[in-house]
Amino acid sequence: MRWVRGTMAVAGCLLAVPTAVAAQAPALDGFAFVDIQRIATESNEGRAANTRVDELSEQKLAEIEAMNTEGQNEFTSLNQELQEAQLKLQQGQNVLSADATASLQREIVRLQRDIERTSQDTQAEIQRMTQDAEVEVQELQQQLQLEFQRRLLPAIDKLAADKQLSFIFNAQQGLVWADSSLDLTQELIDILNSEQEPAP
């Protein structure tokens, strides 16, 4: 699961520069483009965000696997008891009293019921944990995307002002071809990486 897969408002639109900037003498013919996904992947903030999502995903997966192991161990233990009770009943058919036979039969029925309930409970708990984990990871992705967008837009404004651009396009949205000299992705990554996160 990678946070850059989520939908970002900035990723689906033309990145327009304020008219005050657009009115200046344009450079690079007034146009350039950036690769938003590359920025989200290669910038320091993007890498840190991906690490946070990966860590949360791995933590949730470990919790689910632990629950599955616990359920499997309980299932194995109950199944062993069931097999022993069934073997005892089979071997003692001719020597056990009626009361002992009835007691073993009740024990077998109880163990069969416990095995079925354990299996169902474990599956239900794993399903619940999986759904909760997906929601938690998605919420973190959305939070990180909003934080990334909050920092990206001022960086785009700065880049546009520095280069005196009228428009900056997103390479993933409708751009069929462009001169590679108009690719300012690395410069935008450098701006993001050099900026200090403002104090809250």
C-alpha positions as CSV (number, residue, x, y, z in Angstrom):
1,M,0.0,0.0,0.0
2,R,1.5,3.3,-1.1
3,W,0.1,6.6,-0.1
4,V,0.9,8.1,-3.5
5,R,-1.8,5.9,-5.0
6,G,-4.6,8.0,-3.4
7,T,-6.4,10.7,-5.3
8,M,-4.9,14.1,-4.8
9,A,-6.8,17.2,-5.9
10,V,-3.6,18.7,-7.2
11,A,-2.9,15.7,-9.3
12,G,-5.9,15.9,-11.5
13,C,-5.8,19.5,-12.6
14,L,-3.8,22.1,-14.5
15,L,-1.6,23.8,-12.0
16,A,-2.3,27.5,-12.8
17,V,-0.2,30.3,-11.5
18,P,-1.7,33.5,-10.1
19,T,-2.3,36.3,-12.7
20,A,0.3,38.5,-11.1
21,V,3.0,36.0,-11.9
22,A,1.5,35.1,-15.3
23,A,1.7,38.8,-16.3
24,Q,5.5,38.8,-15.9
25,A,7.8,38.1,-18.9
26,P,7.6,34.4,-19.4
27,A,10.5,32.0,-19.5
28,L,10.5,28.5,-21.0
29,D,7.7,29.9,-23.2
30,G,5.6,30.3,-20.0
31,F,5.0,26.6,-19.7
32,A,6.5,23.7,-17.8
33,F,5.5,20.4,-16.3
34,V,6.1,18.3,-13.3
35,D,5.6,14.6,-12.4
36,I,3.5,14.7,-9.2
37,Q,3.8,11.0,-8.5
38,R,7.6,11.2,-8.8
39,I,7.6,14.1,-6.4
40,A,5.5,12.2,-3.9
41,T,7.8,9.2,-4.3
42,E,11.3,10.8,-4.3
43,S,10.9,13.9,-2.1
44,N,12.0,13.6,1.5
45,E,8.5,14.1,2.7
46,G,7.1,11.5,0.2
47,R,9.7,8.9,1.3
48,A,8.9,9.6,5.0
49,A,5.1,9.3,4.3
50,N,5.6,6.0,2.4
51,T,7.7,4.7,5.3
52,R,4.9,5.6,7.8
53,V,2.3,3.8,5.7
54,D,4.5,0.8,5.3
55,E,5.2,0.6,9.0
56,L,1.5,0.8,9.9
57,S,0.6,-1.8,7.2
58,E,3.3,-4.1,8.6
59,Q,2.2,-3.6,12.1
60,K,-1.5,-4.4,11.3
61,L,-0.4,-7.4,9.2
62,A,1.6,-8.7,12.2
63,E,-1.4,-8.3,14.5
64,I,-3.6,-10.2,12.1
65,E,-1.0,-13.0,11.7
66,A,-0.7,-13.2,15.5
67,M,-4.4,-13.6,15.8
68,N,-4.5,-16.2,13.1
69,T,-1.7,-18.2,14.8
70,E,-3.4,-18.0,18.2
71,G,-6.6,-19.3,16.6
72,Q,-4.8,-22.1,14.8
73,N,-3.0,-23.1,18.0
74,E,-6.4,-23.3,19.9
75,F,-7.9,-25.2,17.0
76,T,-5.0,-27.7,17.0
77,S,-5.2,-28.2,20.7
78,L,-9.0,-28.8,20.7
79,N,-8.7,-31.1,17.7
80,Q,-6.0,-33.2,19.5
81,E,-8.3,-33.5,22.5
82,L,-11.1,-34.6,20.2
83,Q,-9.0,-37.3,18.6
84,E,-7.9,-38.6,22.0
85,A,-11.5,-38.8,23.2
86,Q,-12.7,-40.5,20.1
87,L,-9.8,-43.0,20.3
88,K,-10.6,-43.6,24.0
89,L,-14.2,-44.2,23.2
90,Q,-13.4,-46.6,20.3
91,Q,-10.8,-48.6,22.3
92,G,-13.1,-48.8,25.4
93,Q,-16.3,-49.9,23.7
94,N,-16.3,-53.3,25.4
95,V,-14.9,-52.3,28.8
96,L,-16.4,-48.9,29.6
97,S,-19.5,-48.6,31.7
98,A,-22.6,-47.0,30.2
99,D,-22.0,-43.8,32.3
100,A,-18.3,-43.6,31.1
101,T,-19.4,-44.1,27.5
102,A,-22.1,-41.4,27.7
103,S,-19.6,-39.0,29.4
104,L,-17.1,-39.5,26.6
105,Q,-19.8,-39.0,24.0
106,R,-20.8,-35.7,25.6
107,E,-17.2,-34.7,25.7
108,I,-16.8,-35.4,22.0
109,V,-19.9,-33.4,21.2
110,R,-18.6,-30.5,23.3
111,L,-15.2,-30.6,21.7
112,Q,-16.7,-30.6,18.2
113,R,-18.8,-27.6,19.1
114,D,-15.8,-25.8,20.6
115,I,-13.7,-26.5,17.4
116,E,-16.5,-25.1,15.2
117,R,-17.0,-22.0,17.4
118,T,-13.2,-21.4,17.6
119,S,-12.9,-21.6,13.8
120,Q,-15.8,-19.2,13.3
121,D,-14.7,-16.8,16.0
122,T,-11.1,-16.6,14.6
123,Q,-12.3,-16.0,11.1
124,A,-14.7,-13.3,12.2
125,E,-12.0,-11.6,14.3
126,I,-9.5,-11.7,11.5
127,Q,-12.1,-10.2,9.1
128,R,-12.9,-7.4,11.6
129,M,-9.2,-6.7,12.2
130,T,-8.5,-6.6,8.4
131,Q,-11.3,-4.1,7.8
132,D,-10.2,-1.9,10.7
133,A,-6.6,-2.0,9.4
134,E,-7.7,-1.0,5.9
135,V,-9.6,1.9,7.3
136,E,-6.7,3.0,9.5
137,V,-4.2,2.8,6.7
138,Q,-6.5,4.7,4.4
139,E,-7.0,7.5,7.0
140,L,-3.3,7.8,7.4
141,Q,-2.9,8.0,3.6
142,Q,-5.5,10.7,3.4
143,Q,-3.9,12.7,6.2
144,L,-0.4,12.4,4.6
145,Q,-1.8,13.4,1.2
146,L,-3.4,16.5,2.7
147,E,-0.1,17.4,4.4
148,F,1.8,16.8,1.2
149,Q,-0.6,19.0,-0.8
150,R,-0.4,21.7,1.8
151,R,3.3,21.9,1.3
152,L,3.4,21.2,-2.4
153,L,1.2,24.1,-3.6
154,P,3.4,26.9,-2.1
155,A,6.4,25.2,-3.6
156,I,4.7,25.2,-7.0
157,D,3.9,28.9,-6.5
158,K,7.5,29.6,-5.7
159,L,8.8,27.6,-8.7
160,A,6.4,29.3,-11.0
161,A,7.4,32.7,-9.7
162,D,11.1,32.0,-10.0
163,K,10.7,30.7,-13.5
164,Q,8.1,33.3,-14.5
165,L,5.7,30.6,-15.8
166,S,2.1,31.0,-16.8
167,F,1.2,27.4,-16.5
168,I,2.6,24.2,-14.9
169,F,1.1,20.9,-16.2
170,N,1.0,17.6,-14.4
171,A,2.8,14.9,-16.4
172,Q,0.2,12.2,-15.5
173,Q,-2.8,14.2,-16.7
174,G,-3.3,14.4,-20.4
175,L,0.3,15.3,-21.3
176,V,1.1,13.2,-24.4
177,W,4.6,14.7,-25.1
178,A,6.7,17.6,-23.9
179,D,10.3,18.7,-24.3
180,S,12.3,17.2,-21.4
181,S,13.9,20.6,-20.8
182,L,10.4,21.8,-19.6
183,D,10.4,19.1,-16.9
184,L,10.9,20.9,-13.5
185,T,10.2,17.9,-11.4
186,Q,13.6,17.7,-9.8
187,E,13.6,21.5,-9.1
188,L,10.3,21.2,-7.3
189,I,11.6,18.2,-5.3
190,D,14.7,20.3,-4.3
191,I,12.4,23.1,-3.2
192,L,10.3,20.8,-1.1
193,N,13.4,19.1,0.4
194,S,15.0,22.5,1.3
195,E,12.0,24.0,3.0
196,Q,11.7,23.7,6.7
197,E,8.3,22.5,8.0
198,P,6.7,25.6,9.6
199,A,6.2,25.3,13.4
200,P,2.6,24.6,14.3
